[in-house]
Amino acid sequence: MIVVRDIKLSRDFSLSEFACRDERRSVYVDAELVERLQVLRDYFKRPVVITSGYRSKAYNRSLGGADGSQHIEGRAADIKVIGVGMEEIARAAVKAGFRGIGIYGSFVHVDVRKNLVNGTGRPYDIWRGK
């Protein structure tokens, strides 16, 4: 029997929370993503639930995700905070320094993308999803 221990990445986040939701459960996560998620956790003083973290290319494709998704690079997470609205999470994500923020019906996408696409000069991209 092989026993695999989970690894703490910060005070409140473990590696397994970021694992791909496919059968392989592979994982890659950018340290900056974890740091900024911890800032959100400290701000809300409530658990930040990761509904989707790292995604393999095949799994991302099966979900209809973008080819250049930050999830594939381990730089993104879809999150929710129980009892907190999506708009409030998004505002806090801007303050926490996330550079990509997508507001969806039941979660907020946050990422630490390297390149912005907004062309506005602000330090983050923000959008509303379906």
C-alpha positions as CSV (number, residue, x, y, z in Angstrom):
1,M,0.0,0.0,0.0
2,I,1.3,3.5,-0.9
3,V,0.4,6.3,1.4
4,V,0.6,9.8,0.0
5,R,0.5,12.6,2.4
6,D,-1.0,15.9,1.6
7,I,1.3,18.9,1.6
8,K,0.5,22.2,3.3
9,L,1.1,25.1,0.9
10,S,0.1,27.8,3.3
11,R,-1.6,28.1,6.7
12,D,-5.0,27.3,5.2
13,F,-4.4,25.6,1.8
14,S,-3.2,22.1,0.9
15,L,-1.9,20.8,-2.4
16,S,-4.8,18.4,-2.8
17,E,-7.3,21.3,-3.0
18,F,-5.7,22.4,-6.3
19,A,-5.6,18.9,-7.9
20,C,-7.2,18.3,-11.3
21,R,-10.7,16.8,-10.9
22,D,-10.0,14.1,-13.5
23,E,-9.1,10.5,-12.6
24,R,-5.3,11.2,-12.5
25,R,-5.6,14.0,-9.9
26,S,-2.4,15.6,-11.3
27,V,-1.5,19.0,-9.8
28,Y,0.6,22.0,-10.5
29,V,0.2,25.3,-8.6
30,D,1.9,28.6,-8.8
31,A,3.2,29.9,-5.4
32,E,1.8,33.4,-6.1
33,L,-1.7,32.0,-6.5
34,V,-1.5,30.3,-3.1
35,E,-0.2,33.5,-1.5
36,R,-3.0,35.7,-2.9
37,L,-5.6,33.1,-2.0
38,Q,-4.3,33.2,1.6
39,V,-4.7,37.0,1.6
40,L,-8.4,36.4,0.6
41,R,-8.8,33.8,3.4
42,D,-7.3,36.2,5.9
43,Y,-9.5,39.1,4.7
44,F,-12.8,37.1,4.9
45,K,-11.9,35.1,7.9
46,R,-13.8,32.2,6.3
47,P,-12.7,29.3,4.2
48,V,-12.1,30.0,0.5
49,V,-13.4,26.9,-1.3
50,I,-11.5,26.0,-4.5
51,T,-14.1,24.5,-6.9
52,S,-11.5,24.1,-9.7
53,G,-7.7,24.5,-9.6
54,Y,-5.2,23.0,-11.9
55,R,-6.5,21.4,-15.0
56,S,-4.7,19.1,-17.4
57,K,-5.1,20.1,-21.1
58,A,-7.4,17.2,-21.7
59,Y,-9.6,17.9,-18.7
60,N,-9.8,21.6,-19.5
61,R,-10.8,20.8,-23.1
62,S,-13.5,18.4,-21.8
63,L,-15.0,21.3,-19.8
64,G,-14.9,23.6,-22.8
65,G,-12.1,25.7,-21.3
66,A,-10.0,28.1,-23.3
67,D,-6.8,26.7,-24.9
68,G,-4.7,29.3,-23.1
69,S,-6.4,28.8,-19.8
70,Q,-4.5,29.9,-16.7
71,H,-5.8,26.7,-15.0
72,I,-3.5,24.7,-17.3
73,E,-0.5,26.7,-16.0
74,G,-1.5,26.2,-12.4
75,R,-2.1,30.0,-12.1
76,A,-5.9,30.0,-11.6
77,A,-8.6,28.9,-9.3
78,D,-12.4,29.1,-9.3
79,I,-13.5,29.9,-5.8
80,K,-16.4,30.7,-3.6
81,V,-16.7,31.8,0.0
82,I,-19.8,30.6,1.8
83,G,-22.0,33.5,2.7
84,V,-20.2,36.0,0.5
85,G,-21.5,37.3,-2.8
86,M,-19.6,37.0,-6.0
87,E,-19.3,40.8,-6.4
88,E,-17.8,41.1,-3.0
89,I,-15.3,38.3,-3.6
90,A,-14.3,40.0,-6.9
91,R,-13.7,43.4,-5.2
92,A,-11.6,41.7,-2.6
93,A,-9.7,39.8,-5.3
94,V,-8.7,43.1,-6.9
95,K,-7.4,44.3,-3.5
96,A,-5.5,41.1,-3.0
97,G,-3.6,41.6,-6.3
98,F,-5.1,39.0,-8.6
99,R,-4.6,40.0,-12.2
100,G,-7.5,38.0,-13.7
101,I,-10.9,38.0,-12.2
102,G,-14.0,36.5,-13.7
103,I,-17.4,36.9,-12.0
104,Y,-19.8,33.9,-12.7
105,G,-23.1,32.9,-11.1
106,S,-21.8,30.5,-8.5
107,F,-18.0,31.2,-8.4
108,V,-15.3,33.7,-9.1
109,H,-12.3,32.9,-11.3
110,V,-9.1,34.4,-10.0
111,D,-5.7,34.1,-11.5
112,V,-2.1,35.4,-11.4
113,R,-1.7,35.7,-15.2
114,K,1.6,37.1,-16.5
115,N,0.2,39.2,-19.3
116,L,-2.8,41.4,-19.2
117,V,-5.1,41.8,-22.2
118,N,-7.3,44.8,-21.1
119,G,-5.3,47.6,-22.7
120,T,-6.7,50.1,-20.1
121,G,-3.6,50.5,-18.0
122,R,-5.2,49.0,-14.9
123,P,-3.3,46.2,-13.2
124,Y,-5.9,43.5,-13.7
125,D,-8.4,42.1,-16.2
126,I,-12.0,41.6,-15.1
127,W,-15.0,40.1,-16.9
128,R,-18.4,38.6,-16.3
129,G,-19.0,35.1,-17.4
130,K,-22.1,33.2,-18.3
